[in-house]
Amino acid sequence: MDLTTTRLVDFALSSMHDDLSQATVIACKKSLLDSFGCAIAGFHTPLTQKVIKLSSLYSHSKTHAGIWGTNTRSSIEMAAFANGVMLRVLDFNDAYRNKSGGHPSDIISAVVAVADFKEVSGDRLLSSMVMSYEIYCQCCDAIDLNSLGWDQPLYGIVASTLGAGILIGLNREQLGHAISLSLAPNIAMLQTRRGQLSDWKGCAGANAAKNGLFAALLASEGFTGPDAIFEGRHGLFDIVGKFYWDVPSTLTTHTRIQDVNFKNFPVCYHGQSAVWASIQIHQQINYLDIKVITVKTYQQAFIEMANEPVKWLPTTAETADHSLPFVIASTIIDGDITADSYAGNKLKDTRLHELMNKIKVMVDPVLSNQYPTSTPCWILVETYSGFQLSIDLPSAKGHADNPLSELDMIYKFRKITTPNMDISFINLFIDDLQHIENISNIRSMLNIIPNLQKYSTDTLIPGKIK
């Protein structure tokens, strides 16, 4: 093992013996509740239904885990993929960004799949989750891989590998090989998030969870991986440049899982503040009276949501939820933005296109300097009647500097899961998760989620799989 691999492995092993602070446990529960809520809310989407159908082909595996919301048990790696797509498809799960960014909760589908198969206790699941978040987020702190053209699964797969590998029971040498076996064949390109976005945008993180788990399985059977995967002549550092993946030697009281950001709307994280501002605009101005909308934002928000012509003409839901003009126009017209905002013929709504064409987006250096400590947005609306409205938001509610409380997270969970799950199951699941550290077998909590297929109707699932 090279030094970087050694440091990652040693941290993974040592952290599983560290006591978690109360603040860390609370943060874990918030991310778990949010992720399961996003998965249940995303269950009836066409993409989720496709992947559930695919996962059923692997239902005879001896290493199996449940597909959430179904009676199907698939191979653990396909369960990680299917459940990962489910929790990611609405773009509603937690986010973290410093120099790079992504959705650390993508790792949850990997560690939960192993925990399900191995019938792991709740406290052990929390420890593996905290360790995986720390590894994921530390890479985001260390280097801007995204600007180099590499996508978030690059660090997601390392975090997923170690989180799954620890629960599988890999030893130190096997964990080192697992990292190599995950990285060498799975360097992900950022083109996944450029242009008209495809189904793969909602699958990339889940694929990292699946392949990270698969790498751990390979290592458990004695497979070896390439030597010096980081520091070798053609290792990762040779591709992206050398950086220091500065995981701590042991967990501290303040862990990075406490610093993740949560979403109130199924929109790219960089559009959350703009949606809050647009709600205020909806409440004060009739959209038909709007002459021009000027938006000032920070550099990263512009790159992700306004730097391409397709952002003014999205043809897929994946592009629309990453389009600043779309989410602003949709919210100003409807007063909110939900998963339904991208459904049916909404993307062809002429009212939206007319209003989007009145939106100008520019980068403000002052706002850029405030990011990522905050996520500021400034919008000026000018009307035909001569009225002007200026909205200046320093940060979105849910950002680490303006956090959602435990009660806020429960409210979000209830709101987004109620259409798909009976309130009795919702209450049972919330209660179990709030006491997850005392659960001896995580499968008992997972079994609370009922078969959600019974809610399926042709009107509920556009493009339903027959």
C-alpha positions as CSV (number, residue, x, y, z in Angstrom):
1,M,0.0,0.0,0.0
2,D,1.2,3.5,-0.7
3,L,1.0,6.1,2.1
4,T,-2.4,7.6,1.1
5,T,-4.0,4.1,0.9
6,T,-2.4,3.3,4.3
7,R,-3.7,6.5,5.9
8,L,-7.3,5.8,4.6
9,V,-7.3,2.2,5.7
10,D,-5.9,2.9,9.1
11,F,-8.5,5.7,9.7
12,A,-11.3,3.4,8.6
13,L,-10.2,0.7,11.0
14,S,-9.5,3.0,14.0
15,S,-12.7,5.0,13.6
16,M,-14.9,1.9,14.1
17,H,-13.7,1.8,17.7
18,D,-14.2,5.5,18.5
19,D,-17.2,6.6,20.5
20,L,-19.5,8.9,18.5
21,S,-20.4,12.3,20.1
22,Q,-24.1,13.0,20.6
23,A,-23.9,15.7,18.0
24,T,-22.5,13.2,15.5
25,V,-25.3,10.7,16.3
26,I,-27.9,13.4,15.7
27,A,-26.4,14.3,12.4
28,C,-26.3,10.7,11.3
29,K,-30.0,10.3,12.1
30,K,-30.8,13.4,10.1
31,S,-29.0,12.2,7.0
32,L,-30.5,8.7,7.3
33,L,-34.0,10.0,7.7
34,D,-33.5,12.4,4.9
35,S,-32.1,9.7,2.6
36,F,-34.9,7.2,3.3
37,G,-37.4,10.0,2.8
38,C,-36.0,10.9,-0.6
39,A,-35.9,7.2,-1.6
40,I,-39.6,6.6,-0.6
41,A,-40.6,9.9,-2.4
42,G,-38.7,8.8,-5.5
43,F,-40.0,5.2,-5.6
44,H,-42.6,5.7,-8.3
45,T,-40.3,7.6,-10.7
46,P,-39.7,5.9,-14.1
47,L,-36.0,5.6,-13.4
48,T,-36.5,3.9,-10.1
49,Q,-39.0,1.5,-11.6
50,K,-36.5,0.6,-14.3
51,V,-33.8,-0.2,-11.8
52,I,-36.2,-2.2,-9.6
53,K,-37.0,-4.3,-12.6
54,L,-33.3,-4.8,-13.3
55,S,-32.5,-5.7,-9.7
56,S,-35.1,-8.5,-9.7
57,L,-32.9,-10.4,-12.2
58,Y,-30.4,-10.9,-9.4
59,S,-33.0,-12.1,-6.8
60,H,-31.4,-15.5,-6.4
61,S,-28.1,-14.3,-5.0
62,K,-26.8,-15.9,-1.8
63,T,-25.5,-12.5,-0.7
64,H,-28.7,-10.5,-0.7
65,A,-30.3,-7.4,0.6
66,G,-33.7,-5.8,0.3
67,I,-34.8,-3.4,-2.4
68,W,-36.6,-0.7,-0.3
69,G,-40.3,-0.5,-0.8
70,T,-40.6,-4.0,-2.5
71,N,-40.7,-7.6,-1.5
72,T,-37.6,-8.3,-3.6
73,R,-34.2,-9.2,-2.3
74,S,-31.4,-8.9,-4.8
75,S,-27.6,-9.2,-4.7
76,I,-26.1,-6.7,-2.2
77,E,-24.3,-4.8,-5.0
78,M,-27.6,-4.5,-7.0
79,A,-29.5,-3.5,-3.9
80,A,-26.9,-0.8,-3.4
81,F,-27.4,0.4,-6.9
82,A,-31.3,0.2,-6.9
83,N,-31.6,1.9,-3.5
84,G,-29.0,4.4,-4.4
85,V,-30.9,5.4,-7.5
86,M,-34.1,5.6,-5.5
87,L,-32.6,8.0,-2.9
88,R,-30.9,10.1,-5.5
89,V,-33.4,10.3,-8.4
90,L,-35.3,13.4,-7.1
91,D,-32.0,15.3,-6.4
92,F,-33.4,15.9,-2.9
93,N,-30.7,14.3,-0.6
94,D,-28.0,16.0,1.4
95,A,-25.0,17.8,-0.2
96,Y,-21.5,18.9,0.8
97,R,-19.2,21.2,-1.0
98,N,-15.9,22.9,-0.4
99,K,-13.3,22.7,-3.2
100,S,-15.2,19.8,-4.7
101,G,-18.7,18.7,-3.9
102,G,-21.4,16.1,-4.2
103,H,-23.9,14.0,-2.2
104,P,-22.2,12.0,0.6
105,S,-25.5,10.3,1.3
106,D,-24.9,8.3,-1.9
107,I,-22.7,6.0,0.3
108,I,-25.7,5.1,2.4
109,S,-27.1,2.6,-0.1
110,A,-23.8,0.7,0.0
111,V,-23.4,0.5,3.8
112,V,-27.1,-0.3,4.4
113,A,-27.0,-3.1,1.8
114,V,-24.2,-4.8,3.7
115,A,-25.8,-4.0,7.1
116,D,-29.0,-5.7,5.8
117,F,-27.2,-8.8,4.6
118,K,-25.0,-9.1,7.6
119,E,-27.8,-8.2,10.0
120,V,-25.6,-5.5,11.5
121,S,-26.6,-3.5,14.6
122,G,-27.6,0.1,14.4
123,D,-24.7,1.5,16.3
124,R,-22.2,-0.3,14.0
125,L,-24.0,1.1,10.9
126,L,-23.7,4.6,12.3
127,S,-20.0,4.2,12.8
128,S,-19.4,3.0,9.3
129,M,-21.6,5.8,8.0
130,V,-19.7,8.5,9.9
131,M,-16.3,7.1,8.7
132,S,-17.5,7.1,5.1
133,Y,-18.8,10.6,5.3
134,E,-15.5,11.8,6.7
135,I,-13.6,10.2,3.9
136,Y,-15.9,11.6,1.2
137,C,-16.1,15.1,2.6
138,Q,-12.3,15.3,3.3
139,C,-11.6,14.7,-0.4
140,C,-14.0,17.6,-1.2
141,D,-12.0,19.8,1.2
142,A,-8.7,18.8,-0.2
143,I,-8.9,19.3,-4.0
144,D,-11.2,20.7,-6.7
145,L,-11.5,17.5,-8.8
146,N,-14.7,18.8,-10.4
147,S,-12.9,21.7,-12.2
148,L,-10.4,19.1,-13.6
149,G,-13.3,17.2,-15.2
150,W,-13.7,14.4,-12.7
151,D,-17.1,13.6,-11.1
152,Q,-18.1,13.0,-7.5
153,P,-18.2,9.2,-7.8
154,L,-14.4,9.3,-7.7
155,Y,-14.3,10.0,-4.0
156,G,-17.7,8.4,-3.4
157,I,-16.4,5.1,-4.5
158,V,-13.5,5.2,-2.0
159,A,-15.9,6.1,0.8
160,S,-18.4,3.4,-0.2
161,T,-15.6,0.8,-0.5
162,L,-14.3,1.4,3.0
163,G,-17.8,1.7,4.5
164,A,-18.9,-1.6,3.0
165,G,-15.5,-3.3,3.5
166,I,-15.5,-2.6,7.2
167,L,-19.0,-4.1,7.7
168,I,-18.1,-7.1,5.5
169,G,-15.1,-7.7,7.9
170,L,-12.1,-7.0,5.6
171,N,-8.8,-6.9,7.3
172,R,-6.2,-4.2,6.8
173,E,-4.5,-5.8,3.7
174,Q,-7.9,-6.6,2.1
175,L,-9.1,-3.0,2.6
176,G,-6.0,-1.7,0.8
177,H,-6.7,-4.0,-2.1
178,A,-10.4,-3.0,-2.1
179,I,-9.4,0.7,-2.6
180,S,-7.3,-0.2,-5.6
181,L,-10.0,-2.5,-7.0
182,S,-12.5,0.4,-6.7
183,L,-10.4,3.2,-8.1
184,A,-8.5,1.6,-11.0
185,P,-11.6,0.8,-13.1
186,N,-14.0,3.5,-12.0
187,I,-12.7,7.0,-12.6
188,A,-15.9,9.0,-13.4
189,M,-16.1,11.9,-15.9
190,L,-17.9,15.2,-15.1
191,Q,-19.6,15.2,-18.5
192,T,-22.3,13.3,-16.6
193,R,-23.4,16.8,-15.4
194,R,-23.0,18.8,-18.5
195,G,-25.4,19.5,-21.5
196,Q,-28.8,18.0,-21.5
197,L,-28.7,15.7,-18.5
198,S,-29.6,12.1,-18.9
199,D,-30.8,9.2,-16.6
200,W,-27.1,8.6,-15.7
201,K,-27.0,11.8,-13.6
202,G,-29.3,10.1,-11.1
203,C,-27.3,6.8,-11.3
204,A,-23.7,7.9,-11.1
205,G,-23.6,8.1,-7.3
206,A,-25.5,4.8,-6.9
207,N,-23.0,3.2,-9.4
208,A,-20.1,4.3,-7.1
209,A,-21.9,2.7,-4.2
210,K,-22.4,-0.5,-6.2
211,N,-18.9,-0.7,-7.5
212,G,-17.3,0.2,-4.2
213,L,-19.2,-2.6,-2.5
214,F,-18.3,-5.0,-5.4
215,A,-14.6,-4.1,-4.9
216,A,-14.9,-4.9,-1.2
217,L,-16.5,-8.3,-2.2
218,L,-13.6,-9.0,-4.6
219,A,-11.1,-8.3,-1.8
220,S,-12.9,-10.5,0.6
221,E,-12.3,-13.4,-1.8
222,G,-8.6,-12.7,-2.1
223,F,-8.5,-10.5,-5.3
224,T,-5.6,-8.1,-5.3
225,G,-5.6,-4.7,-6.8
226,P,-2.9,-2.5,-8.5
227,D,-0.1,-1.4,-6.3
228,A,0.3,2.3,-5.4
229,I,-3.1,3.3,-6.8
230,F,-2.6,6.9,-5.6
231,E,1.1,7.5,-5.7
232,G,2.3,5.2,-8.4
233,R,3.7,6.4,-11.8
234,H,0.2,6.2,-13.4
235,G,-1.8,6.4,-10.2
236,L,-4.5,8.9,-9.3
237,F,-2.1,11.7,-8.4
238,D,-0.5,11.3,-11.8
239,I,-3.9,12.0,-13.4
240,V,-5.3,14.7,-11.2
241,G,-2.3,16.2,-9.5
242,K,-1.0,15.4,-6.0
243,F,-3.1,16.3,-3.0
244,Y,-3.3,15.4,0.6
245,W,-6.4,13.3,1.6
246,D,-6.2,14.5,5.2
247,V,-8.3,12.1,7.1
248,P,-7.8,12.3,10.9
249,S,-6.0,9.6,12.8
250,T,-9.1,9.3,14.9
251,L,-12.6,10.7,14.9
252,T,-13.0,14.1,16.6
253,T,-16.0,15.4,18.5
254,H,-16.9,17.5,15.4
255,T,-17.3,15.3,12.4
256,R,-17.9,16.4,8.8
257,I,-21.3,14.7,8.8
258,Q,-22.4,17.6,11.0
259,D,-21.6,20.0,8.2
260,V,-23.7,18.6,5.4
261,N,-26.4,20.8,3.8
262,F,-30.0,19.7,3.3
263,K,-32.5,20.6,0.7
264,N,-36.0,22.0,1.0
265,F,-36.7,21.6,-2.7
266,P,-35.9,18.9,-5.4
267,V,-33.4,21.2,-7.1
268,C,-29.6,21.3,-7.5
269,Y,-28.2,22.6,-4.2
270,H,-27.0,25.8,-5.8
271,G,-30.6,26.8,-6.7
272,Q,-32.0,26.5,-3.2
273,S,-31.5,30.1,-2.3
274,A,-33.0,31.2,-5.6
275,V,-36.1,29.2,-5.0
276,W,-36.6,30.8,-1.6
277,A,-36.2,34.2,-3.2
278,S,-38.6,33.3,-6.0
279,I,-41.3,32.3,-3.5
280,Q,-41.2,35.9,-2.1
281,I,-41.5,37.2,-5.7
282,H,-44.5,35.0,-6.4
283,Q,-46.2,36.4,-3.2
284,Q,-45.7,40.0,-4.4
285,I,-45.7,40.1,-8.2
286,N,-48.0,38.7,-10.9
287,Y,-45.6,36.9,-13.3
288,L,-47.5,38.4,-16.3
289,D,-46.3,41.8,-15.2
290,I,-42.6,40.9,-15.2
291,K,-40.4,42.7,-17.7
292,V,-37.0,41.4,-16.7
293,I,-35.3,39.4,-14.0
294,T,-31.7,40.0,-13.1
295,V,-30.0,37.3,-11.0
296,K,-26.6,37.6,-9.3
297,T,-25.1,34.5,-7.9
298,Y,-21.7,32.9,-7.0
299,Q,-19.4,31.3,-9.6
300,Q,-20.2,27.6,-8.7
301,A,-23.9,28.2,-9.0
302,F,-23.4,29.8,-12.4
303,I,-21.2,26.9,-13.6
304,E,-23.7,24.2,-12.5
305,M,-27.0,26.0,-13.3
306,A,-26.6,28.8,-15.9
307,N,-23.4,28.5,-18.0
308,E,-25.0,26.7,-21.0
309,P,-27.8,27.6,-23.4
310,V,-29.6,24.3,-22.6
311,K,-30.3,25.8,-19.1
312,W,-32.8,28.1,-20.8
313,L,-34.3,25.2,-22.8
314,P,-34.3,22.0,-20.7
315,T,-35.9,19.0,-22.3
316,T,-35.3,16.5,-19.4
317,A,-36.2,16.7,-15.7
318,E,-32.5,16.1,-14.9
319,T,-31.6,19.3,-16.8
320,A,-34.5,21.3,-15.5
321,D,-33.6,20.7,-11.8
322,H,-30.1,22.0,-12.7
323,S,-31.4,25.0,-14.6
324,L,-31.5,28.3,-12.6
325,P,-33.8,30.0,-15.1
326,F,-36.2,27.0,-15.0
327,V,-36.4,26.7,-11.2
328,I,-36.8,30.5,-10.8
329,A,-39.5,30.8,-13.4
330,S,-41.4,27.7,-12.2
331,T,-41.4,28.9,-8.6
332,I,-42.5,32.4,-9.5
333,I,-45.4,31.1,-11.5
334,D,-46.5,28.3,-9.1
335,G,-45.3,29.6,-5.7
336,D,-43.3,26.4,-5.0
337,I,-41.3,23.7,-6.8
338,T,-41.8,20.0,-6.3
339,A,-41.1,16.8,-8.2
340,D,-44.4,17.4,-10.1
341,S,-42.8,20.6,-11.5
342,Y,-40.8,18.4,-13.9
343,A,-43.6,15.9,-14.8
344,G,-45.8,15.5,-17.9
345,N,-45.8,18.5,-20.2
346,K,-44.5,20.9,-17.6
347,L,-41.2,21.3,-19.5
348,K,-43.1,22.5,-22.6
349,D,-45.2,25.1,-20.8
350,T,-45.0,28.2,-22.9
351,R,-45.5,30.4,-19.8
352,L,-42.3,29.0,-18.4
353,H,-40.3,29.5,-21.6
354,E,-41.5,33.1,-21.9
355,L,-40.5,33.9,-18.3
356,M,-37.2,32.1,-18.6
357,N,-36.3,34.2,-21.6
358,K,-36.6,37.3,-19.4
359,I,-34.0,36.0,-16.9
360,K,-30.4,37.2,-17.0
361,V,-27.9,35.4,-14.8
362,M,-24.5,36.8,-13.9
363,V,-21.6,36.0,-11.5
364,D,-21.0,38.5,-8.7
365,P,-17.5,38.3,-7.3
366,V,-18.7,39.5,-3.9
367,L,-21.1,36.6,-3.7
368,S,-18.5,34.2,-5.0
369,N,-16.2,35.1,-2.1
370,Q,-19.0,34.2,0.3
371,Y,-19.3,30.6,-1.0
372,P,-19.1,27.8,0.2
373,T,-19.4,29.3,3.7
374,S,-22.9,30.5,2.6
375,T,-25.0,30.2,-0.6
376,P,-26.0,33.7,-1.4
377,C,-28.4,34.9,-4.2
378,W,-29.6,38.3,-5.3
379,I,-32.6,38.8,-7.6
380,L,-34.0,42.1,-9.0
381,V,-37.4,42.0,-10.7
382,E,-38.5,44.9,-12.9
383,T,-42.2,45.0,-14.0
384,Y,-44.0,46.6,-16.9
385,S,-45.9,48.7,-14.4
386,G,-42.7,50.3,-13.1
387,F,-42.4,48.4,-9.9
388,Q,-39.1,46.9,-8.8
389,L,-38.5,44.2,-6.2
390,S,-35.0,43.3,-4.9
391,I,-34.5,40.1,-2.9
392,D,-31.1,39.5,-1.2
393,L,-30.7,36.1,0.5
394,P,-27.4,35.3,2.3
395,S,-28.0,31.6,2.4
396,A,-30.7,28.9,1.9
397,K,-32.4,27.4,4.9
398,G,-30.8,23.9,5.3
399,H,-27.3,25.2,4.6
400,A,-24.8,24.4,7.4
401,D,-24.9,28.0,8.4
402,N,-28.7,28.1,8.5
403,P,-29.5,24.4,9.5
404,L,-32.6,22.4,9.5
405,S,-33.5,21.2,13.0
406,E,-34.5,17.6,13.9
407,L,-38.1,18.7,13.8
408,D,-37.6,20.3,10.4
409,M,-36.2,17.0,9.1
410,I,-39.1,15.0,10.4
411,Y,-41.5,17.6,8.8
412,K,-39.7,17.1,5.4
413,F,-39.8,13.3,5.8
414,R,-43.6,13.3,6.5
415,K,-44.2,15.8,3.7
416,I,-42.4,13.9,0.9
417,T,-43.3,10.4,2.0
418,T,-47.1,10.8,2.7
419,P,-48.1,10.4,-0.9
420,N,-46.4,7.0,-1.1
421,M,-46.6,5.5,2.4
422,D,-49.3,5.2,5.1
423,I,-48.9,7.4,8.1
424,S,-48.8,4.4,10.4
425,F,-45.6,3.1,8.7
426,I,-44.2,6.7,8.6
427,N,-44.6,7.0,12.4
428,L,-43.1,3.6,13.0
429,F,-40.1,4.2,10.8
430,I,-39.4,7.6,12.4
431,D,-39.6,6.2,15.9
432,D,-37.2,3.3,15.0
433,L,-34.7,5.6,13.3
434,Q,-34.7,7.9,16.3
435,H,-33.5,5.0,18.4
436,I,-31.4,3.3,15.8
437,E,-28.3,3.1,18.0
438,N,-30.3,0.6,20.2
439,I,-31.4,-1.7,17.3
440,S,-29.6,-5.0,17.4
441,N,-30.4,-5.9,13.7
442,I,-30.9,-3.1,11.2
443,R,-33.1,-5.3,9.1
444,S,-36.0,-4.9,11.6
445,M,-36.1,-1.1,10.8
446,L,-35.9,-1.7,7.0
447,N,-38.8,-4.1,7.2
448,I,-41.1,-1.3,8.4
449,I,-41.1,0.1,4.9
450,P,-44.1,-1.6,3.2
451,N,-44.5,-2.8,-0.3
452,L,-44.9,0.5,-2.1
453,Q,-45.8,-1.1,-5.4
454,K,-49.5,-1.3,-4.2
455,Y,-49.6,2.5,-4.7
456,S,-48.6,2.2,-8.3
457,T,-51.2,3.4,-10.9
458,D,-50.8,4.4,-14.5
459,T,-51.5,8.0,-13.5
460,L,-49.0,8.0,-10.6
461,I,-46.2,6.5,-12.7
462,P,-45.6,8.2,-16.1
463,G,-44.1,5.6,-18.4
464,K,-44.8,2.8,-15.9
465,I,-43.0,-0.5,-16.7
466,K,-45.5,-3.2,-17.7
